[in-house]
Each structure stands twice: as structure tokens, then as C-alpha cells.
Amino acid sequence: MATADAEGNVLTFRFNPDRHDSETLECCGDVHVGTCISRMVRCTMFEEGEAGPPPTTLTTKQRTALVYGTHSGSLGAIVPLDELSYKRLELLQIVMTNVLCQRAGLNPRSFRLRRWRGGDRSPYRLNSRASRQRSVADGALLAEYLALDRSKQKELARAIGTSVHVIIETILKIQHSISFF
């Protein structure tokens, strides 16, 4: 389950049947998108090699993404990733943040941290451990990898122990899977 708040955060929750209080959802991830979200819609993602609109009936193989619109007019998506792809992209994101020069010296990692009113003592803070989790990969930062020159791509791929081809394939697969329009 996902929700948005007035500060421009998207929070994801899950049901944990192992907890004693079985009616409580726990926050498993959060990301700051930068502006207030006005609408969220669940959309079926394309499967690999599929063309055209997604089927209307949901099968066990199909996955869904969350597409959102903001008050500023931008669109975004939250897409589920398999664990291997997420780990690879998370490492790439960390290396890109540390190695590449950022626009105006701004750190994308700190920009994506959840923001809340009231500081550390606010009850709005929910689960403070979830704020420190890295559970959302920054697609805008990762898409910049495609625009880098080949030598920089090789250097970054070597730093995380994979090949340029694998990283580009993973990013393009995600972009294709959310080609709704």
C-alpha cells in the first residue's frame, strides 16, 4: 500500500503477519518527490517483450506500478523491482552520487530523504528506522547514466562489479515496463 502526504513524500506500507499487533501496517519505504502529489493511479506494467496496451485481466505474472501526478504538473512512477536489479541500481546510485559532479552541488541522496514537520519529536515521523532504509531507487538519477560518455559508464560499472550492458539493459527494461502511453 502507498500513500502521499502534504510534504511531497510517498510512503509505502506492508502488512507483517509476524507482528503481535496484526492490524498494524508497517512503513517499509519512503521517498521525497519534491512537490505535493495530487493523484495516484495503479497501472499494469508491460511484461518483457510485450507490445501494445497491457491486458485488462490481472494474472499472477503481471505486476503493477504506481503512477502519480503532482500539483506542479509533473508525472512520476513507483515501480517494483526484483531484488537483484534493485541491489545493482542501489550500488550504481551510491557510486554516481559520490563520483559525479551534481547540479549546483546538490546531493540527490539527501533530497530524496523523507521530510516531515515537527522535527524529531513529531508523532508524524512514523517509523524512524524506515527513514534510514534505502528502499527506493532514484530513477531520475539512474537515467543520467544513459547520457554519460562510454568511458564514464565503464568506470562506474567496474566500480560496482558489473558491465555497462547489464546496467543499460536493467534501466531500459524498467523504462519499457512503464510505457503506459
PLY file of the C-alpha trace (Angstrom):
ply
format ascii 1.0
element vertex 181
property float x
property float y
property float z
element edge 180
property int vertex1
property int vertex2
end_header
0.00 0.00 0.00
1.23 3.51 -0.74
0.19 6.98 0.36
1.35 10.55 -0.13
1.45 13.44 2.30
1.42 17.25 2.17
5.22 17.50 2.31
5.69 15.68 -1.02
6.60 12.28 0.42
5.44 8.89 -0.82
5.29 6.26 1.91
4.90 2.53 1.28
3.44 0.19 3.84
3.17 -3.56 4.21
1.29 -5.96 6.39
3.54 -8.02 8.65
1.70 -11.14 9.88
4.57 -11.95 12.30
3.85 -8.88 14.46
1.75 -9.34 17.55
-0.48 -6.41 16.60
-1.71 -7.92 13.34
-3.90 -4.95 12.38
-0.99 -2.52 12.04
0.77 -1.71 8.79
4.49 -1.02 8.97
6.27 1.61 6.91
8.72 -0.20 4.64
9.90 2.66 2.47
9.65 6.35 1.78
10.87 8.87 -0.74
10.57 12.64 -1.12
9.37 13.57 -4.63
9.79 17.32 -4.21
6.23 18.54 -4.64
2.78 17.73 -3.32
1.14 14.74 -5.03
-2.41 15.30 -6.19
-3.31 11.91 -7.69
-2.01 8.32 -7.66
-3.19 5.60 -10.04
-2.24 1.93 -10.16
-1.33 0.75 -13.68
-0.48 -2.68 -15.05
3.10 -2.91 -16.28
4.16 -4.41 -19.60
5.84 -7.77 -19.47
9.19 -8.22 -21.19
8.82 -8.47 -24.99
5.18 -7.37 -24.84
3.92 -4.63 -27.13
0.69 -2.68 -27.03
-1.57 -2.00 -24.09
-1.44 -4.30 -21.08
-4.18 -6.92 -20.73
-7.31 -5.94 -18.78
-7.33 -9.00 -16.51
-4.69 -9.33 -13.82
-2.81 -12.64 -13.74
-0.22 -13.80 -11.22
2.67 -12.90 -13.57
1.60 -9.29 -14.04
2.95 -6.51 -11.87
1.54 -3.08 -11.19
3.22 0.30 -10.88
2.03 3.41 -9.11
1.85 6.44 -11.40
1.41 9.81 -9.72
0.74 13.38 -10.79
1.83 16.40 -8.78
0.48 19.91 -8.25
3.37 21.26 -10.34
2.27 19.15 -13.32
5.00 16.52 -13.26
4.40 12.78 -13.56
6.30 10.03 -11.81
6.10 6.30 -11.20
7.00 3.89 -8.45
7.88 0.53 -9.95
8.53 -2.78 -8.17
11.96 -4.27 -8.86
13.35 -7.73 -8.34
15.98 -7.87 -5.60
18.99 -8.35 -7.90
18.06 -5.36 -10.07
17.40 -3.20 -7.02
20.75 -4.07 -5.39
22.58 -3.33 -8.65
20.81 0.01 -9.15
21.23 0.98 -5.50
25.01 0.47 -5.76
25.09 2.42 -9.02
23.12 5.23 -7.41
25.55 5.44 -4.49
28.59 5.46 -6.78
27.05 8.06 -9.11
26.23 10.33 -6.15
29.79 10.10 -4.83
31.74 10.22 -8.11
29.83 12.56 -10.42
29.52 16.32 -10.02
25.95 17.18 -9.07
23.98 20.15 -10.36
24.57 23.22 -8.19
26.36 20.99 -5.69
23.05 19.48 -4.50
23.09 15.94 -3.15
20.32 13.78 -4.70
20.54 11.31 -1.82
19.63 13.93 0.79
16.93 15.41 -1.48
15.10 12.06 -1.61
15.03 11.64 2.20
11.54 11.91 3.66
10.68 15.29 5.14
8.22 15.96 7.92
7.02 18.81 10.07
7.79 18.94 13.75
11.35 17.61 13.72
12.49 14.50 15.59
9.76 14.56 18.23
6.82 14.65 15.83
4.34 11.75 16.03
4.04 12.18 12.26
7.50 10.67 11.92
6.04 7.13 11.94
8.85 4.60 11.93
12.24 6.32 12.19
14.02 3.16 11.01
12.14 3.28 7.68
13.55 6.78 7.06
17.05 5.36 7.09
16.25 2.44 4.82
17.21 2.68 1.23
14.19 1.09 -0.33
13.57 3.34 -3.33
15.99 3.80 -6.22
16.07 7.30 -7.76
15.05 6.83 -11.39
15.93 10.39 -12.37
19.50 9.96 -11.16
19.83 6.49 -12.71
18.52 7.73 -16.08
21.50 10.12 -16.20
23.72 7.04 -16.54
22.42 6.62 -20.10
23.61 10.14 -21.01
27.18 9.64 -19.74
30.03 9.00 -22.15
31.08 5.39 -22.61
34.32 5.67 -20.61
32.48 7.08 -17.57
29.84 4.33 -17.90
32.60 1.69 -17.89
34.27 3.28 -14.87
31.01 3.29 -12.87
30.09 -0.25 -13.94
33.52 -1.51 -12.94
33.15 0.19 -9.54
30.03 -1.87 -8.76
31.32 -5.09 -10.32
29.11 -5.41 -13.40
29.11 -4.49 -17.07
27.75 -1.46 -18.90
25.47 -3.72 -20.93
23.79 -5.17 -17.83
23.16 -1.73 -16.29
21.77 -0.25 -19.50
19.59 -3.32 -20.04
18.19 -3.03 -16.49
17.39 0.68 -16.84
15.82 0.27 -20.27
13.76 -2.71 -19.06
12.30 -0.53 -16.30
11.60 2.32 -18.70
9.87 -0.07 -21.13
7.77 -1.64 -18.39
6.20 1.70 -17.52
5.50 2.77 -21.11
1.80 3.27 -20.45
1.05 5.87 -23.08
0 1
1 2
2 3
3 4
4 5
5 6
6 7
7 8
8 9
9 10
10 11
11 12
12 13
13 14
14 15
15 16
16 17
17 18
18 19
19 20
20 21
21 22
22 23
23 24
24 25
25 26
26 27
27 28
28 29
29 30
30 31
31 32
32 33
33 34
34 35
35 36
36 37
37 38
38 39
39 40
40 41
41 42
42 43
43 44
44 45
45 46
46 47
47 48
48 49
49 50
50 51
51 52
52 53
53 54
54 55
55 56
56 57
57 58
58 59
59 60
60 61
61 62
62 63
63 64
64 65
65 66
66 67
67 68
68 69
69 70
70 71
71 72
72 73
73 74
74 75
75 76
76 77
77 78
78 79
79 80
80 81
81 82
82 83
83 84
84 85
85 86
86 87
87 88
88 89
89 90
90 91
91 92
92 93
93 94
94 95
95 96
96 97
97 98
98 99
99 100
100 101
101 102
102 103
103 104
104 105
105 106
106 107
107 108
108 109
109 110
110 111
111 112
112 113
113 114
114 115
115 116
116 117
117 118
118 119
119 120
120 121
121 122
122 123
123 124
124 125
125 126
126 127
127 128
128 129
129 130
130 131
131 132
132 133
133 134
134 135
135 136
136 137
137 138
138 139
139 140
140 141
141 142
142 143
143 144
144 145
145 146
146 147
147 148
148 149
149 150
150 151
151 152
152 153
153 154
154 155
155 156
156 157
157 158
158 159
159 160
160 161
161 162
162 163
163 164
164 165
165 166
166 167
167 168
168 169
169 170
170 171
171 172
172 173
173 174
174 175
175 176
176 177
177 178
178 179
179 180
